[in-house]
Amino acid sequence: MPPTRTSHSFTSVSGKASPGRHVSVDSDLSSELTNLERDTLSPTPDIQGPAPVRSTRSSFGDLDRRNYADPYSIPRPRLSRIYSGTELLDVADVPVATRPRPQYIKIHGRTFKPTAVFDTFWYWCSERHAIYERRRVGQPFPWTDDKYLQTSRFCNTFRVLDKVSQYLIREVIEKGSQDPTELVFRIVLFNIFTKPATWEVLVEELGPLEWSRYRRKDYIKVLTELNECQAIFTGSFLKNGPRLGYEDVFVNHLVLLEIMMDKDLAGIIQNAQYMAEIHSFFHSLPGMANFNAYQLLLNLSYSNIMQFSGMDFVVPCKGSIAGLVRIFGQEMQKLEKDPSLGEAIMRWFATHQTEQFRRLGLKPPKLGPKGQLMELADIEHALCEVDKYCRLSKKSFNLSDSDLEELREKFSTSYPSTAILPKAWTNPQRRVARRFPGGGFPAMLKQYVVQSLRGHRRAEDGSIEFHVHWSGYNRERDHTWEREWSLLEDSPAVVEEYRKKLGCVVDCVEDMRTTAKSREFLVFWSAFDAKDATWEPEARLRRDAPVVLAEFLRKRGMSTDAC
């Protein structure tokens, strides 16, 4: 039987994490490290393998003199084969290491043996961002010699540069009220569909999208009509949503949105001390698996509703785990059961990126005028894309001139001269990493969701109890009687909808008083607590509830004439 109340308290699931050991860095590399990287490096090496060769030159020329201002000047030597699962696959344009990849890497107290895809990861991150830079400055297609990057769509190295993220920042977050409640409502609503076309139809039909003006039936009407002629959800990933008793998936999503807003999502976010706490709250809701919860968290992080560092928290999702399997082998399949290890591995990638790009002679991808390196979300994002890149390597590409022309038209959309970075990112609080104590993940009681109210009753003290059908619990014995105050705190919209369907119904009359003009009766309304009782004139009750009035008068031994 589900509990009647939910708790917003957070506790640590795992104990204190084993401290990670970090790679030592040559003095000539340290100047390229960020403060974060430098602070996390220790003298104890966590890479075991051949000693690095100290040299100012590589087989590709003078590293110090390479023209990094021109992305095309970056050399792309070849590595003919990469590891994928249990077989070797042909891949073009993957760099050969100027220094060999490490034989072993120690992370989170455990030792891993990287495959050749370890180098492919760094290559993909560098080359994909180079493609982005070439497009932004107006260079023509194909922007790269890599046939897989030429012919297939990949996300950007930095998540914030993806088209949908840019639209979210420009059209959803920075337009409209910056009131925390309204801001959160818009972001969560956009996150339901993650599709600009759907958002634009809603704005066109309903005007400014505001929680204060929200009516579910208006959104259902617009979305039902739109759903008949085009897809309303993104095609990039599945948006199955919760099962809250409605046939249409988008209606269930809207109900979940209402549940979040009723629980004061803006307040929960603003009161959270750690980013991981907010993710745990999302994950406790029905239909919010790890991936969906994390994507919503990242979308919220582009606004000023939360001020956390990009190095605070990350969740290994299925796609990124698949990428790590290619890099470290099948042992990574266990990460879904041990997310703290997945976080530690991605943190290692983030804090050692400058060293790895330098080892391969690659240009490190950097974001914005301050040259921000990849953060945890970008690492997780890139791991998914590298898995896709490796899968594409199984295919054979023989491109004709017509194929190239078709691709040129496919990717003909011009980029704005500059990307929009969230204004909230300038907040100094975001420069301070705040990891959940002990390195574990906070746990939260599962959020039980009211699917419907099946009835109500009045207790002896005059209070109201509702008969609750819980979402996901369809047996009669699982239905419970819950106090009104409990439901008004957690699911006020459900109570309001139930009362609206019921209408203004007189439950009983409890008292009488005489005024100068007439008699008045104390009315208890159906589905309302005794504290909500009102004094009503006799004429109204004789018109609207004569049977209830007559019963009260009989109990008092008074005449019921004209009732």
Secondary structure, DSSP 8 states (H G I E B T S, - for coil): ---S------EESS------------TTTGGG--HHHHHH--SS--EESS-----SEETTEEGGG--TTSGGGS------EEEETTEEEE-SS----SS---SEEEETTEEE---THHHHHHHHHHHHHHHHHHHHTT--TT--S-HHHHHS----SSGGGSHHHHHIIIIIISSS---HHHHHHHHHHHHHH--HHHHHHHHHHHSS--GGG--HHHHHHHHHHHHTTS--S-SSS------SS-SSHHHHHHHHHHHHHHTTHHHHHHH-SSHHHHHHHHHTSTT--HHHHHHHHHHHTTSTT----TTS-----HHHHHHHHHHH-GGGGGGGT-HHHHHHHHHHHHHTHHHHHHHHT-----BTTTTB---HHHHHHHHHHHHHHHHHTTS-----HHHHHHHHHHT-----SS----GGGG-GGGGS----GGG--EE------EEEEEEEEE-TTS-EEEEEEETT--SGGG-EEEEHHHHHHH-HHHHHHHHHHH-S-EEEEEEEEE-SS-EEEEEEETTS-GGG-EEEEHHHHHHH-HHHHHHHHHHTT---TT-
